[in-house]
Amino acid sequence: MASPLFLSFFLRHFLVLPRRNILTSAAGGKCDLLLSSIGISAMHMQLLYIDHIVIFYRTDFGISNISLPARICRNNLKVTALTNDFTAHSVEYDVASNSVRPLMVLTNTWCSSGIIMPQGTLAQTGG
Ligand SMILES: *[C@@H]1O[C@H](CO)[C@@H](O)[C@H](O)[C@H]1NC(C)=O
């Protein structure tokens, strides 16, 4: 029968679990400006599993600095600041291509919150 001292030595030296590197290469302690503007202010954002970031801004402050694709317009008579809005108030940032694409939100995202479901779906609630 193995002595407790031998078992302790064996466990410590031969059954060491692989170390998990917690820090990613992006955590090197520096900050880089990737884009001079994304067209909106980042009110809140959500990192997706696919290395994209969905960034939200509110809709009740008038136009943003990024347009929706051609002929797409958010018509909302309840939004007194701007009833016919051709600008985006949300964008999706793609880390790999370092680019943004405008996303359309139908209602104001001010005071909303979000969660990534286990299968990767972004659920955005409130506002
Ligand atoms: C939008 O553009 C104006 C004029 O250049 C600038 O003052 C403002 O900071 C910009 N806003 C955003 C969210 O990029």
The ligand as a Tripos MOL2 file, in Angstrom:
@<TRIPOS>MOLECULE
LIG
   14    14     1     0     0
SMALL
NO_CHARGES

@<TRIPOS>ATOM
      1 C1        -20.5580   63.3910  -34.3310 C.3       1 LIG1
      2 O1        -19.9390   64.3860  -35.1240 O.3       1 LIG1
      3 C2        -19.8300   65.6460  -34.4760 C.3       1 LIG1
      4 C3        -19.2550   66.6190  -35.5010 C.3       1 LIG1
      5 O2        -18.0620   66.1540  -36.0140 O.3       1 LIG1
      6 C4        -18.9470   65.5080  -33.2420 C.3       1 LIG1
      7 O3        -18.8890   66.7360  -32.5560 O.3       1 LIG1
      8 C5        -19.5500   64.4440  -32.3160 C.3       1 LIG1
      9 O4        -18.6870   64.2380  -31.2450 O.3       1 LIG1
     10 C6        -19.7540   63.1600  -33.0740 C.3       1 LIG1
     11 N1        -20.4420   62.2160  -32.2160 N.am      1 LIG1
     12 C7        -20.1020   60.9290  -32.2030 C.2       1 LIG1
     13 C8        -20.8920   60.0810  -31.2380 C.3       1 LIG1
     14 O5        -19.2580   60.4200  -32.9130 O.2       1 LIG1
@<TRIPOS>BOND
     1     1     2 1
     2     1    10 1
     3     2     3 1
     4     3     4 1
     5     3     6 1
     6     4     5 1
     7     6     7 1
     8     6     8 1
     9     8     9 1
    10     8    10 1
    11    10    11 1
    12    11    12 1
    13    12    13 1
    14    12    14 2
@<TRIPOS>SUBSTRUCTURE
     1 LIG1         1 GROUP 0 **** ****
